Amino acid sequence: MLKLYNTLSRSKKLFRPIKGKNVGLYSCGPTVYNYAHIGNLRTYVFVDILKKILAYHGYKIRHVMNITDVGHLTSDADIGEDKLLLAALREKRSVWDIASYYTDVFKKNISDLHIASPDIWCKATDHIPQQIELIKKLEKGGHTYRISDGIYFDTATFKNYTTLARLKLSDQKAGARVEENKEKRNPWDFALWKFSPTLESGVKREMEWESPWGVGFPGWHIECSAMSTFYLGQPFDIHTGGIDHISIHHTNEIAQSEAAYKKQMARFWVHAEFLVIDNARMGKSEGNFITLQHIIDRGFDPLDYRFFCFSAHYRSQLTFSWDALASAREGRLHLESQVAHISKEAGTGAVSSGMRALFGVYEKKFLAATADDLNMPKTLSVLFSFLTRINKSKKEMTPAEYGYAYKKILAWDAIFGLRLGEEKSEQKIPKYVMQLFHQRTEARKQKKWKHADALRIEIQRAGFSVEDTQEGPTITRI
Ligand SMILES: [Zn+2]
């Protein structure tokens, strides 16, 4: 009985797949002209949680994610400069190199955050024929028209254009949400196919393709419509993305797919909120661009960021600060050490019926929290209260019962993805902890006791203890 918030109805709805236990899931992926910032990555942690919770509830998922590796424009509208091209000029590389480099970095970020890869990664440039086919279908249905710079979708021919975003088009001023292009029939019409610059202009695009309308490249919404239908059929079960996609990108995807196939595109539209920093949305133009590498360089484990994401529901804004991330690290390491303790006590054998009943109660609470629109703060609190309960019963718990508890935690970690079951080697001390350790030793040599003490506390907060022996200070995991 899993409930998801569906943007289409603006309410939580019981989720039932179209075909038995199989779920078709499509996620808008990255545009690969720059590093992803941690706000972008929050959306992919959300998608991962969605997949893992669906799997925990017994569903089989087919997950498709696109890579936008073709010229996107610098604004949401169809004017401005091509982002990939700008990056290629900036970095003095070809657009193909730019796309392939940032795709690799994105995939590395995903794997560092312990986010499961989609079953199918699909690149826009590998699916030009599918995009052309879809535009041809729209043309046949009378949904397109040609102006000097490309083929456009005529939004007046699709009556549900405003449904997803609940837009009042009369309130939309041309030039605010969409650019003013005098040739367009309606200000919110958008490009399906853009023509390459003419020979006279002297500009030669690196990425361009033949099409029935002339040499050019696809508009930026068409790839998601073409590839989602190609891999998942139509309708499919769930489409995800960031909330910034509701009013334009997803609105236009729906217009293209539903006008072409005369049926619903996706049953559920699930959107993740922003990560904010200093009260603003994280983004390149906002000047607060933090990548996963910045986090790693400051001595954090990518899993600290993953854990931090669980502190807010995906539909709430999450405020990032380095202090908040440090608290998340502390919380995660504390959790790790609690689980390591249970693992040490774990044995096999019979489990008393009382203990089984108790565990059953927690399993129910856990399932309910996950089923309540993927409520991760609640789900995490069930795990913590379970650990507290075990700690309270430690006098009467047998090794078999510890073993039973440990197995349950590992099963739950299939959702958290915090690698709780992995052996933590005592030797594997993070670099930043070793730096703190050396700084403390140095401080002691210089008799700066207060400073040395402060460093010891910081080391403890990271889950390690320092002891001063006759041979000098030693460090071990708590
Ligand atoms: Zn998309």
Residues whose N, C-alpha, C, O or C-beta is under 5 A from the ligand:
A	BS01	ZN	C28 C224
